[in-house]
Amino acid sequence: MEKLSQNWFIEGNIDAELKKYLLLAYLQQVKENFEHFKLYPNLAELISHYRNLVSFRESKNLVQQNFPEILTDLDAQQFKLIYEKAVSDDELMKEIMNIVNQSIGLMKYVLDQGKDIYETIESRIKIEPVGIVPIYKYDGYLFLKTYSDKTTKVYQYHIAAFAQNAQEYRSIKTQWVGDYDHNLSTHFEFIKQDLVKKNKFLPNPAAFAAHADMEIPILESLLPIVKRKIIQYI
């Protein structure tokens, strides 16, 4: 699908109607993906675009509010001094702000839909440990299975901590390991034991199974949501 550049609203021809048409075409594709429960990467992109527009609007207002006023005239009859902002909007900036304001509203509507779908999917996912969980849980495996999927998808994960602005955050990286046919003999415990035999570099791994009681696209929704949930879980 067509993507929007980070500065799409100030690139090329600055025309509110043209930009609105461009944005609506993009949002229509996003909504179609959302309707099929495909959230990523669209949801993350939409949040980034929305925040970018809001930040642009707030920064522009802040600049205007903090610029000094210039004394331009004196009304002797009313005993009033007449001031004018040192920075004023020209026609181009007015058109840009028109684009920004209408785009924020359009994006917010679709963004709220995406968040509702995210919450719905998240509520239908259950995460549970497989076997005994070791003390060190930052390297291990994720087992993913949806409602009627005949296979369990296995991903190796690694969680790392990093600091930013005096705050500590965690990131998670995953790598697909393989698929296991799901039946009575290949339950989660069996899969974990088989992985330990094959991968000697993780002799005592943490392993977590994520079940979804509905059909959810693995790469576009289930895996990204599970990655966020597993960080909170651990």
Number of C-alpha atoms within 10 A of each C-alpha: 7 9 13 14 10 13 11 14 22 17 10 9 9 16 15 18 11 12 22 17 11 15 18 15 12 15 20 12 15 25 18 11 17 22 13 13 20 23 25 21 13 21 22 13 16 20 14 12 20 20 13 16 21 15 12 14 16 11 12 13 11 11 10 15 12 11 12 12 14 12 12 10 11 12 9 8 6 7 8 10 11 12 13 12 15 12 14 11 11 8 9 12 14 12 16 17 20 14 21 22 14 13 21 17 12 15 19 14 11 18 21 11 15 26 14 12 19 19 11 12 19 16 11 13 21 13 17 13 14 20 14 10 14 12 9 11 16 17 18 22 25 28 26 23 24 21 11 10 15 13 17 24 21 24 20 18 21 15 17 11 10 10 9 7 5 7 7 9 10 12 12 15 12 18 12 12 14 11 15 16 14 16 11 8 10 15 14 21 13 13 21 23 14 12 17 15 12 10 10 9 9 14 13 18 25 23 26 22 21 20 19 21 14 14 15 22 15 16 13 19 21 26 21 15 19 23 18 13 16 17 13 9 11 9
